Amino acid sequence: MQKLTDVQQTQWAVDGYLCIEGALNSDEVELYSREIDRFRTLPGWEPISGMLPRGHYGWVDKCADQSTEAFMDRRDILSYNQAFIDLIDRENVFDLIADIMGPNIIFSMSQAIVRASGDGFPGYTHTDGGEGQREIRVTETSRPIAVKAMYLLSDVDGPDCGNFTIFPGSHMRPIQFDQAPPVGPNTPGAVQLRGKAGDCYIFSHALWHGPAANNSGQARKTLLYNYCQMFVRCYDFKDIPSVIDKATPRQRRLLGDLGYDFRPGSYFYVPDDQNEIIMGIS
Ligand SMILES: O=C(O)CCC(=O)C(=O)O
């Protein structure tokens, strides 16, 4: 499997994120983008404004706004197309995630976000994993608890284009989540990343990050795939999802199929063949 180069290793340790340029080719970008537009018309998990506790998703018949340029935040997208299952362990990205996190990992969530242009959304900044994980940081040499891969499906050419915005090195500092005004994409130290459709950002759960405002005139589309240390478990489903029927042995393991029925201790200590399944090393 591919490993981080020395330069990537240093960037990961110092900045807390990496950019893989051209992780998806243009045909793949088109396919995923088309699929996002298609499942906007289908049932799925979406935030239901004001009706659910913060960060929770409810089941809807379709996206509230059917314009392909409008906001969408759809969770648990694997079942919409085989291509979403295949992306779980796409080699040029997953190899690097496995190198960073080690073999004892699980796939915890998938998401498609469309950030509309000109809707007045100012962006925001956070760390991943909710209240508990935001108290946990890593050091230069520690494996992270969780890592996300964010695939751009549209170009982000300038500032305030819905850019993925990060604070380099912030994965090693506590986020001031309760300060007023809150840390945001215009706080000193924020960097609005630019990129091309097909690029992928890999970042640590502890990195301060989030979207910037989008005033570009076009929607910004992304896919987000999250990986955790296995003891943390999945966020998108409580049981092993039925898509494992369409998954390879490695994808099945990443979706929580340990190869035996659950018993206390499962996911805590990993199965004997974990290295072999995830890294191909026996
Ligand atoms: O840029 C976005 O739309 C949000 C991405 C993000 O902050 C996250 O996935 O945690």
PDBQT file of the ligand as one rigid body, heavy atoms in Angstrom, charges set to zero:
ROOT
HETATM    1  O1  LIG A 301     -17.301  22.417   4.111  1.00  0.00    +0.000 OA
HETATM    2  C1  LIG A 301     -18.334  21.925   4.513  1.00  0.00    +0.000 C 
HETATM    3  O2  LIG A 301     -19.351  21.988   3.885  1.00  0.00    +0.000 OA
HETATM    4  C2  LIG A 301     -18.350  21.233   5.826  1.00  0.00    +0.000 C 
HETATM    5  C3  LIG A 301     -17.274  20.251   5.975  1.00  0.00    +0.000 C 
HETATM    6  C4  LIG A 301     -16.971  20.061   7.408  1.00  0.00    +0.000 C 
HETATM    7  O3  LIG A 301     -16.716  20.996   8.085  1.00  0.00    +0.000 OA
HETATM    8  C5  LIG A 301     -17.002  18.757   8.013  1.00  0.00    +0.000 C 
HETATM    9  O4  LIG A 301     -17.262  17.782   7.305  1.00  0.00    +0.000 OA
HETATM   10  O5  LIG A 301     -16.771  18.606   9.214  1.00  0.00    +0.000 OA
ENDROOT
TORSDOF 0
